Structure formats: structure tokens, C-alpha cells
Amino acid sequence: MAARVTVTALTFQSLDGVHHSLASWQSTPHLWEVTRLLVVSRRVRGMPTVSLADQVRLHVSTLHKQALATYQASSTRHPFPVAGLIQQVVSDRLSLAGEHLRSGDELLLRQHFRFAIGRHYYAMYHAARAVVFAVEKGDDYERHNLLPRHLPPQMIDVGSREVELTNARLLRNQADYDCYPVGHTAWETDARSLSSTAATFVNAFESFALLNGYV
């Protein structure tokens, strides 16, 4: 995976440092909007505190292609390091996919089959979303019903991957929202099958990202 990106246009040691490093951006409306978003506190009771550096990455990770292109095209003294941030977002989201995969496997070992389905689906979802973000250079297709239809056509077996992701989402919906069948044992066959599918799926997307220089 790529080394963590340092956003050279920002100083994260203190709020005072942030104000100083961003002052030259105030004359550029779309970049000053990023400043405004970062300075506003994101602390919510019961929610984790997000560092300023991660707020930048979070903001970039959800931008659509047109917005990211605007940042990249800006001619300021300290250009927004879009390419490096995209690479970091892809790396971090693939790492998140791996965490979901491991959580699903742990739930499977504990015979929490219904819950394992959700974790394995999200492993697949985040792996696909990471690669689509890299290819599109924007998070335009993050919606669960859109993502499967926008997987990179140059991927091997992309048609099969689309079907796998779609079917995993439908199974996850059943496992999360349907009261029946009651208990976990009735979900065992589907959970074990999805576990195998998810591992192969995530590996395929990680390999694609590595081979194409996205991480």
C-alpha cells in the first residue's frame, strides 16, 4: 500500500498553523470552502474525533469527479495534492475492506452467521468503491445500487464481479432487515459461501489496484 500522504498545503500541528497555511487560499472560492469545512468542529457526542488531516482525506474521498478536477486545475501557490490524496484514499479504503473481511471471518468462527454476511458484503463494497474511485477520479458511484454497474470494464471477469457484488448486497439486505428465518444457523450456508466469494473478490480488486498503480 502507498505511504501515508502528507498534505503539504496544510499544517496540522495546531489550529493557528491551519489558519496561516490556508490564508493564501481565501481568494480562491472553492479552496476556501475546504478551509471553512475543516475549521468547523466535527465533534459529535458519541462519535469519534476526526483529526484535521483525516478531515481533508474524508472530504476528498467523497468528492465527485468534477469537484476533484476543479481542485486539481487550481493555480494557487500551494496546489491541492489531488493525485497523492486519491492514492491515499484508495489505499485506506482497501485497508478498510480488509478489516471488514477479517471481522466477517471472526463472526463466522463464532457462528454469528447472520452478522458475518454484512461484514463480508462491506468488504466487497469498499474494495469495489476504492477501485472505482481510483479509475473515475471521483466518488460518483458510491451508492450501493450504482456501484456494481460501474466496475472497471478492463478488469478480468468484471461481469462476474458485478453479479457477485449485486447478489451480496441483496443477501446483506435480507440478513440485516428480515426477521426470518430466526436465529443464525439458518444463515450458515449463505454466510460460508459469501465468505469465500468476498475473499476472492477483495483480492481481485487489491491486485487490480496494485497492477495499475492506484496504490
C-alpha positions in Angstrom: 0.0 0.0 0.0 1.1 3.6 -0.5 2.8 5.5 2.2 0.6 7.9 4.1 0.3 11.2 2.2 1.4 14.5 3.9 -0.7 17.3 2.6 1.9 20.0 2.2 -0.5 22.8 1.7 -1.8 22.4 5.3 -0.2 22.5 8.7 -1.9 20.2 11.2 0.1 20.9 14.3 -2.4 23.5 15.6 -5.4 25.5 14.5 -3.2 28.5 14.3 -1.0 26.6 11.9 -4.0 25.8 9.8 -5.1 29.4 9.6 -1.7 30.5 8.5 -1.2 27.9 5.8 -4.6 28.4 4.3 -4.7 32.1 4.3 -3.4 32.4 0.8 -6.4 30.2 -0.4 -9.0 32.7 0.7 -9.1 34.4 -2.7 -10.0 31.1 -4.4 -13.6 30.3 -3.5 -13.7 26.5 -3.8 -10.4 26.1 -1.9 -11.6 28.5 0.8 -14.7 26.4 1.2 -12.4 23.5 2.1 -10.9 25.7 4.8 -14.3 26.6 6.2 -15.3 22.9 6.3 -12.1 21.9 8.1 -12.2 24.6 10.7 -15.8 23.9 11.7 -15.7 21.3 14.5 -16.8 17.8 13.6 -17.1 16.7 17.2 -20.4 15.0 17.9 -21.2 13.4 21.2 -20.7 9.6 20.9 -18.8 9.9 17.6 -15.0 9.5 17.2 -12.9 12.7 16.9 -11.6 13.1 13.4 -8.2 14.8 13.0 -7.8 17.7 10.6 -5.6 15.6 8.3 -8.3 12.9 8.2 -11.0 15.5 7.6 -9.1 16.5 4.4 -8.9 12.9 3.3 -12.6 12.3 4.2 -13.6 15.3 2.2 -11.6 14.2 -0.8 -12.9 10.6 -0.5 -16.5 11.7 -1.1 -16.0 14.3 -3.8 -17.3 13.7 -7.3 -15.1 13.7 -10.4 -16.0 17.3 -11.4 -15.1 18.7 -8.0 -11.8 16.9 -7.8 -10.9 18.0 -11.3 -11.6 21.6 -10.2 -9.2 21.3 -7.2 -6.5 19.7 -9.5 -6.8 22.5 -12.0 -6.5 25.3 -9.5 -3.4 27.6 -9.9 -2.5 28.6 -6.3 0.9 28.9 -4.6 0.3 25.6 -2.8 -1.7 23.4 -5.2 -4.0 20.9 -3.7 -2.2 17.5 -3.9 -5.1 15.7 -5.5 -3.2 12.8 -7.1 -1.5 11.8 -3.9 -4.7 12.2 -1.9 -6.6 9.9 -4.3 -3.9 7.3 -3.9 -4.1 7.6 -0.2 -7.9 7.3 -0.2 -7.7 4.2 -2.3 -5.1 2.6 0.0 -7.1 3.4 3.1 -10.4 2.2 1.7 -8.8 -1.1 0.6 -7.4 -1.4 4.1 -11.0 -0.9 5.4 -12.2 -3.7 3.1 -9.6 -6.0 4.7 -10.8 -5.1 8.2 -14.4 -5.9 7.2 -13.2 -9.2 5.7 -11.4 -10.2 8.9 -14.4 -9.1 11.1 -16.6 -11.3 8.9 -14.3 -14.3 9.3 -14.2 -13.8 13.1 -18.0 -13.7 13.2 -18.2 -16.8 11.1 -15.9 -18.7 13.5 -18.2 -17.6 16.4 -21.1 -18.9 14.4 -22.7 -15.5 14.1 -23.7 -16.2 10.5 -26.3 -13.5 10.0 -23.9 -10.8 11.1 -21.0 -12.2 9.2 -22.9 -11.7 5.9 -23.0 -7.9 6.5 -19.2 -7.7 7.2 -18.3 -9.7 4.1 -20.6 -7.6 1.9 -19.0 -4.4 3.2 -15.6 -5.9 2.5 -16.6 -6.3 -1.1 -18.3 -2.9 -1.3 -15.3 -1.0 0.0 -12.9 -2.9 -2.3 -15.0 -2.0 -5.3 -15.6 1.6 -4.2 -11.8 2.1 -3.8 -11.0 0.9 -7.3 -13.9 2.8 -8.9 -12.8 5.9 -7.1 -9.3 5.5 -8.5 -10.4 4.8 -12.0 -13.1 7.6 -12.2 -11.0 10.0 -10.1 -14.2 10.8 -8.1 -16.8 9.1 -5.8 -19.7 9.4 -8.3 -20.9 5.9 -7.9 -20.8 5.2 -4.2 -24.4 4.3 -4.0 -24.9 0.6 -3.4 -27.2 0.1 -6.4 -25.0 2.0 -8.8 -21.5 0.7 -7.8 -21.8 -2.8 -9.4 -22.7 -1.3 -12.8 -19.6 0.9 -12.8 -16.8 -1.5 -12.1 -13.8 -1.0 -14.4 -14.6 -2.8 -17.7 -10.9 -3.7 -18.1 -11.0 -5.9 -15.0 -10.8 -9.6 -15.6 -14.2 -11.3 -15.1 -15.8 -7.9 -14.5 -19.3 -9.3 -15.3 -18.9 -12.0 -12.7 -17.8 -9.4 -10.2 -20.8 -7.3 -10.9 -23.1 -10.2 -10.2 -21.3 -11.2 -7.1 -21.5 -7.7 -5.6 -25.2 -7.3 -6.5 -26.0 -10.7 -5.0 -24.0 -10.0 -1.9 -25.9 -6.7 -1.4 -29.3 -8.5 -1.7 -28.2 -11.1 0.8 -27.0 -8.5 3.2 -30.3 -6.7 3.0 -32.1 -9.9 3.9 -29.7 -10.7 6.8 -29.9 -7.2 8.2 -33.6 -6.4 7.7 -35.6 -9.7 7.6 -36.8 -11.2 10.9 -37.0 -14.6 9.4 -35.5 -17.1 9.4 -35.0 -16.6 13.2 -31.5 -17.2 14.6 -28.2 -17.7 13.0 -28.0 -21.4 12.0 -30.4 -20.9 9.0 -27.9 -18.4 7.5 -24.9 -20.7 7.8 -24.8 -21.9 4.2 -25.1 -18.4 2.7 -22.6 -17.0 5.1 -19.9 -19.5 4.4 -20.5 -19.2 0.6 -20.2 -15.4 0.8 -17.1 -15.6 2.9 -15.3 -17.4 0.1 -16.7 -15.1 -2.5 -15.7 -12.0 -0.5 -12.1 -13.2 -0.1 -11.7 -13.8 -3.8 -13.4 -10.5 -4.7 -11.3 -8.3 -2.4 -8.1 -10.0 -3.5 -9.1 -9.3 -7.2 -9.6 -5.6 -6.5 -6.5 -5.3 -4.5 -4.5 -6.9 -7.3 -6.1 -4.7 -9.9 -5.2 -1.6 -7.8 -1.6 -2.7 -7.4 -1.1 -3.6 -11.1 -2.5 -0.3 -12.3 -0.5 1.9 -9.8 -3.5 3.1 -7.8 -1.8 2.3 -4.5 
